Amino acid sequence: MAFGFGTLIVTGDCPYTDEERFPVGTEISLAVCKAHKKAPGLPEDRCDRDAILRELVRK
């Protein structure tokens, strides 16, 4: 997300304002923190990522 926004900003093609971009970054950061707390083994890199993704997609 950051690379994508950065590329758009540098090339002058970003259709989003700072006020529109910052909440997206905040939401992604919060989601990553929440995942690290809830997903068994994720912080230690010993989790079944495929099983976690299948469960999320099912919901």
Secondary structure, 3 states (H helix, E strand, C coil): CHHHHHHHHHHCCCCCCHHHHHHHHHHHHHHHHHHHHHCCCCCCCCCCHHHHHHHHHHC
